[in-house]
Amino acid sequence: MRVDFFATLRRIVGAKTVEFNIPEGANVGQLIDEIVRRFPELREMLLDDNGQLYRHVHVFVNGRDVPYIEDKLETVLKPDDVISVFPAVAGG
């Protein structure tokens, strides 16, 4: 599964796109767990103290933000899905 990282996350993972080995039938939540396992320094940027994805972090599956997908973090991923992860962005 290929995952694209943006902004400050790229610096941490060392690339725009990183390949992750996840089992067939894995869901978005399991992919996030694998991302944090592989890059532990991302934990504090992506997950709150309860291990839940921060509301201000955006994970997109095929261009759709996970909170707006019917199954949310339980959405089962397909090998050709396009996954993008954005940290909190502020500006004005």
C-alpha positions in Angstrom: 0.0 0.0 0.0 1.5 3.3 -1.1 0.9 6.3 1.2 1.6 9.9 0.3 2.7 12.2 3.1 2.5 16.0 3.0 4.0 19.0 4.7 6.0 18.3 7.9 5.2 14.6 7.8 7.4 14.2 4.7 10.4 15.4 6.6 9.8 12.7 9.3 9.2 9.8 6.9 12.0 10.9 4.6 10.0 10.7 1.3 6.8 11.9 -0.4 5.6 8.3 -0.8 6.2 5.3 1.4 5.2 1.7 0.7 3.6 -0.2 3.6 3.0 -4.0 3.8 -0.5 -4.5 5.1 -2.5 -7.7 4.9 -5.4 -8.0 2.4 -8.6 -6.8 3.9 -6.8 -4.3 6.3 -8.7 -1.1 7.1 -7.7 2.5 7.5 -7.2 2.2 11.2 -4.9 -0.7 10.8 -2.9 1.2 8.2 -2.6 4.1 10.6 -1.4 1.7 13.3 1.3 0.4 10.8 2.3 4.0 10.0 2.9 4.8 13.7 4.6 1.5 14.3 7.1 2.1 11.5 7.5 5.8 12.3 7.0 6.2 16.0 7.7 9.9 15.9 4.5 10.4 14.0 2.4 9.2 17.0 2.3 12.5 18.7 1.4 14.3 15.5 -1.4 11.9 14.4 -2.9 10.4 17.5 -4.2 11.8 20.8 -3.5 10.3 24.3 -6.2 7.7 23.7 -4.7 6.5 20.4 -7.4 8.2 18.3 -6.7 10.1 15.2 -6.7 13.8 15.8 -9.7 15.6 14.2 -7.3 18.1 12.6 -5.2 15.4 10.9 -6.6 14.4 7.5 -6.3 10.9 6.0 -7.8 10.7 2.5 -8.7 7.5 0.7 -9.1 8.2 -3.0 -9.5 11.9 -2.3 -12.2 11.5 0.4 -11.4 12.5 4.0 -11.9 9.5 6.3 -14.5 11.1 8.7 -16.8 11.5 5.7 -16.5 8.0 4.4 -19.4 5.7 5.6 -17.1 3.2 7.5 -14.6 5.8 8.6 -11.5 4.1 10.1 -13.1 0.7 9.5 -13.0 1.3 5.7 -11.4 -1.7 4.1 -8.5 -0.7 1.8 -7.8 -2.0 -1.7 -4.3 -2.3 -3.1 -4.9 0.4 -5.7 -6.4 3.0 -3.3 -4.6 6.3 -3.1 -3.9 7.2 0.5 -2.8 10.7 1.5 -1.9 11.9 5.0 -1.9 15.6 5.9 -0.9 17.1 9.3 -2.8 20.0 10.9 -2.3 23.1 8.8 -2.8 26.6 10.1 -2.7 29.9 8.3 -4.5 33.0 7.7 
